[in-house]
Amino acid sequence: ILERAESGEAPLSRREEHERWQRDVWTRLIARIGTPSPTRVLQAARGGTLQPTTALPRIVYVVSEPGIPPTTRALLESLTAHCTIEWCVLDHGPNAPEQHSSTRRRAASAALATLGFVPAPVAPVGRTLLARTQAQFCAGDAAIESGTLDDTLSVHRCHSPLREIETLRELALDALAADPTLRPHDITLYVTSLEEYLPAVDIAFGSGVDGNPWIPFTVAGRPLREQSPVTGAVLDLLALVDGRLSLRELGAFLALPPVAAAAGLSEDEVPEALALLERARVVWGRDAADRSSRFGLPALEEGTWREGLDRLALGIATGPSDAVVDGLLPVAGETLGAGGLLARVIAWSDTVFEVCDELRVARPAREWAPAVEGATRRLVHVDDAAAASALRVVRDAVEAPLATFTRLAPDADLGVAVIRAVLESELGDAAGASGHLRGGLRVCRLEPGTVIPSAVVLIAGLGDSLHPGGSGSLSWDLLNRSDATTAMEFTAEHPDGRADALDAFRAAVCSARSRLHLAWTGVTLTKQEPRGPS
């Protein structure tokens, strides 16, 4: 599609209106960058004419799973003219029969074979239930005989994600007790959704429960915003800028420990402050002018932060009184001794409104990193090395993605929505790469590229609602198979999220060396209705 767009040939997709605007965006982008586009680089790689623009190391080591994209394969193959490529493919079932391997995986394996890759399968050991199951998955061996049940393989239907993790934790403890040579780093826990299962993992594995020993663990791919309260606070702050500044939103922001500390509030004073604001009927908006200028609504003061804080201040000045003062009804009574607390809340809210006003101003990309850092330092307490390190991560997360934009359009102004999207991608949605092989029981998402051999393999989240994922596509996705024409033939290696999820599951089954335990939530959490397995 992109090659035809650059050469000006006719569109291929049935959704021609979407292809036309995407072609326009692409051609404008490559014209502005001024360097060879990815399509030209790939054409040169496939034609054997690719010349690297930077010096390459003498040896490049590559470790991958079989489904490496064809474009990456072509680039690696072309680099062999300039350096040595040492490439290892980790394939847990190289001889798997057709029914236990996706079309995508078989096509990728066949392509690797043409490059000289020779499978070196590890045969299952013993006649256990797990070994027999693996023999079926990996080589299509005869069916498992009846009466071969043992504790090497089990499936558990649980009533919640937490119970899934607790069950698998008990099985991990059983394995450690049964084999004195086994260590926590010999165990891997795969989950189909980190977002769904991380809270349960932190609860079940975070400390010893009911006398059970604590199992050290590390999480690979934990979202960066969850690794430090500072990064989470920055994302929440940027989300406030274009919002309505409601009591619910600002109250949740104030409840964050580093934000409360910056405001000079203790853990006990935060709920007290929010209770005062609720009594003053604070709803949303800085003041009447803010409501009118930003949202085009009538300039009404009722329910704004300004009116509510003024009523609280009047209540402290007048004491218990039902008399209206200058058009305001004081909030009196229990606020009598809250003068110091109210002063800090007023100062904090004024700072929040000032910071939001500053961040609403569009500015060049190069100015956003110091702007975000300055705003963070005004509203988030950075008091130790860990917090300072997290703030550096935030600054890098802004600077790195915008470096190219600064080079191409140094004077173009960007709004806060762009910066928020960049940080959400870098700190929120994207997961940190750390966590693999750092010691302790390894917890990670079940997906291609994360499966490595382990003595004990635990898998949670195998319910029908979570696995296999990868279905669906955007309405303007030109690579949707249902919209393909004869001119747009898809190769067998076309990305397929569901096939990848199933291949990752099969690989995890075959990667277990002694035990495999699977779990899924068999009921809905709200109505306790039956829920099917994957």
Residue pairs with C-beta under 8 A, 6 or more apart in sequence:
1 12
1 13
1 19
1 23
1 478
1 488
2 26
2 37
2 38
2 39
3 39
3 43
4 10
4 11
4 12
5 22
5 23
5 26
5 27
6 26
6 27
6 30
6 37
6 39
6 40
11 19
11 20
11 23
12 19
12 485
12 487
12 488
13 19
13 478
13 483
13 484
13 485
13 488
14 483
14 484
14 485
15 476
15 478
15 483
18 476
18 478
19 478
22 476
22 478
30 37
32 408
32 409
33 408
36 44
41 50
41 75
42 71
42 74
42 75
44 50
44 51
44 78
45 74
45 75
45 77
45 78
46 74
46 78
48 78
48 81
50 75
50 78
50 79
52 79
52 82
56 79
56 82
56 83
57 83
58 83
58 84
59 83
59 84
59 85
59 86
60 76
60 79
60 83
60 84
60 85
60 86
61 86
61 87
62 76
62 85
62 86
62 87
62 88
63 87
63 88
63 89
63 90
64 87
64 88
64 89
64 90
64 449
65 89
65 90
65 91
65 448
65 449
65 451
65 507
66 89
66 91
66 94
66 105
66 108
66 109
66 112
67 104
67 105
67 108
67 448
67 493
67 500
67 503
68 89
68 108
69 493
70 111
70 491
70 493
73 111
73 112
73 115
76 85
76 87
77 115
79 85
89 112
89 117
90 451
90 452
91 109
91 119
91 507
92 138
92 451
92 453
92 506
92 507
92 508
92 510
92 511
93 100
93 101
93 121
93 137
93 138
93 506
93 507
93 510
94 109
94 119
94 120
94 121
94 138
95 119
95 121
95 138
95 139
96 137
96 138
96 139
96 140
96 506
97 139
97 140
98 106
99 140
100 136
100 137
100 138
100 140
100 506
101 503
101 506
102 496
102 499
102 500
102 502
102 503
103 492
103 499
104 492
104 493
104 494
104 495
104 496
104 499
104 500
104 503
105 499
105 503
106 492
107 491
107 492
107 493
108 493
111 493
121 138
121 139
122 453
124 130
124 131
124 132
124 134
124 135
124 138
125 131
125 513
127 148
128 148
128 150
128 152
128 153
129 144
129 148
129 149
129 150
129 152
129 153
130 152
130 153
130 512
130 514
130 515
130 516
131 152
132 141
132 144
132 145
132 148
133 144
133 153
133 509
133 516
134 509
134 510
134 512
135 141
136 143
136 144
137 506
137 509
137 510
138 510
151 174
151 515
152 514
152 515
152 516
153 515
153 516
153 517
154 171
154 516
154 517
154 518
155 517
155 518
155 519
155 520
156 164
156 167
156 168
156 517
156 518
156 519
156 520
157 519
157 520
157 522
157 533
158 164
158 167
158 519
158 520
158 521
158 522
159 521
159 522
159 523
159 528
160 521
160 525
161 196
161 197
161 200
161 460
161 461
161 521
162 199
162 200
162 203
162 204
163 521
164 197
164 200
164 460
164 461
164 519
164 520
164 521
165 189
165 197
165 200
165 201
165 203
165 204
165 205
165 460
165 519
166 200
166 204
167 517
167 519
168 189
168 458
168 460
168 517
168 519
169 204
169 205
169 212
169 215
170 212
171 458
171 515
171 517
172 187
172 189
172 215
172 441
172 456
172 458
173 212
173 213
173 215
175 182
175 187
175 455
175 456
175 514
175 515
176 182
176 183
176 184
176 187
176 215
179 455
179 514
182 455
182 456
184 215
184 216
184 217
184 439
184 440
184 441
185 437
185 439
185 440
185 441
185 442
186 454
186 455
186 456
187 215
187 441
187 442
187 454
187 455
187 456
187 457
187 458
188 441
188 442
188 443
188 444
188 452
188 454
188 456
188 457
188 458
188 511
189 201
189 217
189 441
189 442
189 443
189 444
189 458
189 459
189 460
190 444
190 445
190 446
190 450
190 451
190 457
190 458
190 459
190 460
190 508
191 197
191 198
191 201
191 443
191 444
191 445
191 446
191 459
191 460
191 461
192 445
192 446
192 459
192 460
192 461
192 462
192 466
192 467
192 469
192 501
193 445
193 461
193 466
194 219
194 221
194 222
194 223
194 431
194 444
194 445
196 461
196 466
197 460
197 461
198 219
198 222
198 226
201 217
201 219
201 443
205 214
205 215
205 217
205 441
205 443
207 214
208 214
215 440
215 441
216 439
216 440
216 441
217 440
217 441
217 442
217 443
218 435
218 438
218 439
218 440
218 441
218 442
218 443
219 435
219 443
219 444
220 434
220 435
220 436
220 442
220 443
220 444
220 445
220 450
221 431
221 432
221 433
221 435
221 444
221 445
221 450
222 431
222 432
222 435
223 427
223 428
223 429
223 430
223 431
223 432
224 231
224 393
224 397
224 426
224 427
224 428
224 430
224 431
224 432
225 231
225 232
225 235
225 427
225 428
226 232
227 390
227 432
228 386
228 387
228 389
228 390
228 393
229 256
229 257
229 258
229 387
229 390
230 258
230 376
230 380
230 382
230 387
230 390
230 391
230 394
231 390
231 393
231 394
231 427
232 256
233 253
233 256
233 258
233 259
233 376
233 379
233 380
234 372
234 376
234 380
234 394
234 423
234 427
235 420
235 423
235 424
235 427
235 428
236 252
236 253
236 256
237 253
237 355
237 375
237 376
237 379
237 380
238 359
238 372
238 416
238 419
238 420
238 423
239 249
239 420
240 249
240 250
240 253
240 352
240 356
241 356
241 359
241 360
241 416
241 420
242 360
242 416
242 417
243 249
244 284
244 285
244 295
245 284
245 285
245 286
245 290
245 305
245 352
245 353
245 356
246 283
246 284
247 274
247 277
247 278
247 282
247 283
247 284
250 349
250 352
251 274
251 277
253 259
253 352
254 260
254 263
254 265
254 270
254 273
254 274
254 348
255 270
255 274
257 267
258 380
258 381
258 382
258 387
259 379
259 380
259 381
260 266
260 267
260 269
260 270
261 381
261 383
262 348
262 378
262 379
262 380
262 381
263 344
263 345
263 347
263 348
263 379
264 344
264 348
265 273
265 341
265 344
265 345
265 348
269 341
272 338
272 341
273 341
273 342
273 344
273 345
276 312
276 331
276 335
276 338
276 341
276 342
276 345
277 308
277 312
277 345
279 312
279 331
279 334
279 335
280 307
280 308
280 309
280 311
280 312
280 331
281 302
281 303
281 308
281 311
282 303
282 304
282 305
282 307
282 308
282 309
283 303
283 304
284 303
284 304
285 291
285 295
285 303
285 304
285 305
286 304
286 305
286 306
286 353
287 301
287 304
287 305
287 306
287 307
288 299
288 300
288 301
288 304
288 306
289 299
290 304
291 297
291 298
291 299
291 300
291 304
292 298
292 299
301 307
305 349
305 353
307 328
308 331
309 342
309 345
309 346
309 349
310 328
311 328
311 329
311 330
311 331
312 331
312 335
312 338
312 342
313 342
313 346
314 325
314 328
314 330
314 331
314 332
315 330
315 331
315 332
315 333
315 335
315 336
316 332
316 335
316 336
316 338
316 339
316 342
317 330
318 325
318 330
318 332
319 332
319 336
320 332
320 333
320 336
321 330
321 332
322 329
323 330
335 342
351 378
351 379
352 379
355 375
355 378
355 379
358 371
358 375
359 371
359 372
359 375
359 416
360 416
362 413
362 414
362 415
362 416
363 371
363 413
363 414
364 406
364 410
364 411
364 412
364 413
364 414
365 402
365 405
365 406
365 409
365 410
365 412
365 414
366 402
366 406
366 410
368 398
368 402
368 414
368 419
369 395
369 398
369 399
369 402
372 394
372 395
372 398
372 419
372 423
373 391
373 394
373 395
376 382
376 391
376 394
377 391
381 387
382 388
382 391
393 427
394 423
394 427
397 422
397 423
397 426
397 427
398 419
398 422
398 423
400 426
401 422
401 425
401 426
402 414
402 422
405 412
405 414
431 445
435 442
435 443
435 444
436 442
436 444
436 450
442 454
444 450
446 459
446 461
446 467
446 501
446 504
446 505
446 508
447 500
447 501
447 504
448 500
448 503
448 504
448 507
450 504
451 504
451 507
451 508
451 511
452 511
453 511
453 513
454 511
454 512
454 513
455 512
455 513
455 514
455 515
456 512
456 513
456 514
456 515
456 516
456 517
457 508
457 509
457 511
457 512
457 515
457 516
457 517
458 517
458 518
458 519
459 505
459 508
459 516
459 517
459 518
459 519
460 519
460 520
461 467
461 519
461 520
461 521
462 505
462 518
462 519
462 520
462 533
462 534
463 520
463 521
463 522
463 531
463 532
463 533
463 534
464 531
464 532
464 533
464 534
465 531
466 534
467 501
467 505
467 534
468 497
468 498
468 501
468 502
468 505
468 534
469 497
469 498
469 501
470 496
470 497
470 498
470 499
470 500
470 501
471 497
471 498
473 479
473 480
479 490
479 494
479 495
481 490
481 494
484 490
505 534
509 516
520 533
520 534
521 531
522 530
522 531
522 533
523 529
523 530
523 531
524 531
